[in-house]
Amino acid sequence: MKVGRGGARRPLTRALPLAPSLVLLLLFLAGPIAYCAYIAFTDLQLTGQAHSSFVGFDNFTAAFKDDAFLNAVWLTLVFTVLSSLIGQNTLGLALAALMQRASKPVRTVTGAVVICAWVLPEVVAGFLLYAFFRREGTLNAILDWLHLPTQNWLFTLPILAVSFANVWRGTAFSMLVYSAALGEIPKEITEAAEMDGAGGWRRMWHITLPMIRRSIGTNLMLNTLQTLSVFGLIWVMTRGGPGNRSQTLPLFMYEQAFQKSMIGYGTAVALLLLVVGSLFSLVYMRLLRSEA
Amino acid sequence: MSSPRTVRHRLAADAGLLIVAAAFVLPLAWVVLSALDAHANLQVKIPDGVTLDNFDAVLTPDITFTPLLNSLLLCGGATLLTVASAALAAYPLSRYRSRFNNPFLATVLFATCLPITAIMVPVYALFVQVNLIDTMQGTIFFFAASQLPFAIWLMKNFMDGVPKELEEAAWTDGASSFQSLIRIVLPLMGPGISVVTVFSFVMMWGNFFVPFMLLLTPEQMPASVSINDFFGNRGTVVYGQLAAFSIIYSTPVILLYVLVARRFGGGFALGGAVKG
């Protein structure tokens, strides 16, 4: 076994280069997380911040009795399932599968367009989709041209509109993950299945999907984590409205903390979001480990 | 040897992709066409005549130059801090065996996935207490910290790819670890460093929530926040100008992405994607 210079005699000087990162991470990441865990149990308010007292689990019990909170939990679920699990994931896989067979120019153009939507800053994506879904926007113009009924999407179905926006913005990631995964399947396997007379769908279901299941797991995990923390996109498109009909947890948290000045309560919601995120994060790490 | 069946398959695949591409391109077409249209509204339409008036109107210090300069200061400063700290941290993690390495890397990977959005309220409360609220340096520090876990993770993997033997010669000549990091390891991992740099910068450039929460003074706001002024403070929304500004603000990240993707292929895209 090769031991680096200095052996085990100077472990501290060796660890010295870690210092700047450690300081930054402790002060600006671990610190706020610890502080989050603390103020979630207080009644800290934006005004008169000197007097905050420990209130135990009050914020959490209050949350689960709060219809607005339950509404936000429900909408977050809808948003995540629609845009991440169903939308980005399925569309990404479909695009990757089609790209394997398509001609090169079509593949290149589609890839460029989908990736462009993904590279744009979040707020810009929000404005583009806002313009698309507005009453006077492009979607209604097209529906009108096809003689289909139009409506004010951001008012009648706001959560659907923001979910579509998130699909538009996030599908490129799944597409890239699945393109890489499909590219790694040996040609002989698909060819053998074709010889045996397995049709396209059966090949997909019995051969392709089982072979890329690890990528599916990773992709679902990362998509979900990303979708859980979407704020700017929804904020730009609807501000969580009308009313609170597109108010997912991050927007609810923001409203409670800043528009209603209930920092303690808002942080309790943030802590719940953080715990859910951590659980997903742990599952993701397990997946990576079993992959190695 | 393309049989009629493969051709049919290819045509079907092409048609499917083109339909999706058409749906995806509509919002993009809106922003490009509206920026060139003197009478832009919310619909995709061919402009009556191409004009650069919208760009002229937004290219003022107030609307474009100051916010972009703020973005550059914030994201450039934080990226420098992130890349320098990550390169230093990656060295002992990649070069020395220690029983702390694995737990540390596991924690870093775990932190990579945490929803940063969730901790913004406590970060705000904390920044108010230590007087870092509404300061560029506070926002830069937080940006750097939030991007660090992923940067360390990437940097360590890239550094593992540089063979240790190359350094050993330098060591026998009496160079310190720090010297060999600067003179030998880092120059050999140019692609890795550019990927980490571009990725960190692109993520921060597009980030809205962090500066929205941590900065208060309008003069300090980066473009990701100031773009909302097109709706609030200036009366009726001039969509053509909003579109023109969106293009100016998005161009740097698109160029950076193209540049890096060209040189390093899909690997960057995937690495970059982890945080989506």
Interface residues (C-beta under 8 A of the other chain):
Chain A: K2 V3 G4 R5 P11 R14 A15 P17 L18 A19 P20 S21 L22 L24 L25 L27 F28 L29 G31 P32 I33 Y35 C36 I39 L44 Q49 L91 A94 L95 L98 M99 Q100 R101 A102 S103 V106 R107 V109 T110 V113 V114 I115 C116 A117 W118 V119 L120 P121 E122 V123 V124 A125 F127 L128 L129 A131 F132 R134 E136 G137 T138 A141 W168 G170 A172 F173 L176 V177 S179 A180 L222 N223 L225 Q226 L228 S229 V230 F231 G232 W235 V236 P250 M253 Y254 A257 I263 G266 T267 A270 L271 L273 L274 G277 S278 F280 S281 L282 Y284 M285 L288
Chain B: H9 R10 A12 A13 D14 G16 L17 L18 V20 A21 F24 V25 L26 P27 L28 W30 V31 S34 N41 L42 Q43 V44 L81 A84 S85 A86 L88 A89 Y91 P92 L93 R95 Y96 R97 S98 F100 F104 A106 L109 F110 A111 T112 C113 L114 P115 I116 T117 A118 I119 M120 V121 P122 V123 Y124 A125 L126 V128 F141 F142 A144 A145 S146 L148 P149 I152 K164 W171 S177 F178 L181 V202 W205 G206 N207 F208 F209 F212 S224 V225 I227 N228 Y239 L242 S246 Y249 S250 V253 I254 Y257 G266 A269 L270 A273 V274 K275 G276
